[in-house]
Amino acid sequence: MQSPDALSWGGSCSISLTAVAGSCTPATNQYSVTGTLTFTDPPASGTLTVSEGAITEVFTAPFASPQAYTLSGLTADGASHTVTAVFSDDVACTNTTLESNE
């Protein structure tokens, strides 16, 4: 019998990501997060979206790994935040990581 996780997996795609918070700009109380997406067997179409809250960067197919990204205009609050990467044509191919703007 397969586990529920195995049943929901949509393919062989996998993705990993890094996230590094930049310095806060005191005048705006904002910062950027940069990182790298590394993936195998991505879908042949659709988009790859990296997001933290409402701030996103979107890449369109064809996809090439590794892929650098930058999320700008994030509000510095000293807390940890989740950065998410997901393919639109294979939503099971997703991953998250934490970044902290402390």
N, C-alpha and C positions, 0 to 999 in steps of 0.2 A: 504494500500500500504506500502511495506517495504522501509526503507531508503536504499540508496546505501551501507552504511556501513553494514547493516544487510545482504544484499545479498552477500557481499564478505566474510563474516565470515565463516570459514570452519569447525567449530566444537565448542566444549565446553571447549577446552583447554584455560588456562590462565597462564600467567607468570609474575612475578615481579622480580626485581633485585635491589641490592644495589651496590654501587661502592665507595671505599675509596682509595684515592691516598696516597701512601707511600712517604717517604722522598726521595728527590733527592740525588743521589750519585754524588758529584761534579766532581770527576775524569772522569766520563763517561757522565754526564749531563742526566742520565736516572733514571727512577723510575718505580715502579710497582703499579698496581691497584688490590686490592682484594675485594671480595664481595661474596654475597650469592644469588643464584637463588632459587626462591620458585615458584612451579607450581602445577596445578591441571589438571587432565585428559590429560597427555602427550601422544603423539603417541606411538605405540608399537614398532616402528622401526625407523631407520634413525639416525640422529645426532642432537645434540644440540650445536650450535656454539655461543660463546661469543666473541665479537670483539670490538676493538677500532682501527679504521684504518686498517692497514695491520697486526696488532698483534692479534692473535686468540688463543683460547683454545677450543678444540672440545671434546665432550663427546658422547659416543655411547650408544644406547639402550641396555638393559632396563634402564630407567631413574628413579632415586629416589630423591624425594624432602625432605628437601632442599639440594642443591648442592653448595659447595664452589668452587670458581674459583680464579685464579691469572693470570693477564696479565703482563708479564715482558718485560723489554727492551724498554719502552716508552720514547720518548725524551721529556724532561722537557722544556716547553716554556711559562709557566705561564698562559696559556689559559685554558678555559673549553673545554672538549671533550666529545663526545657521546659514550657511551658503549651500544652495542646492543646484545640482545639474541634472537635467532630464532631456531625453530625446522625445519629440512629439510623436514620432512614428513607432516608438517602442517605450511606452511609459514605464514598463518594468525595468528598463535600463536607466536607473537613477542612482544618485549617491548624494550624501551630504557631508559637510565638515563644519567645524566650529572655528570662528575667528573672534578675536577679542581686541577691542580698540582701547585698551587700558593704557 
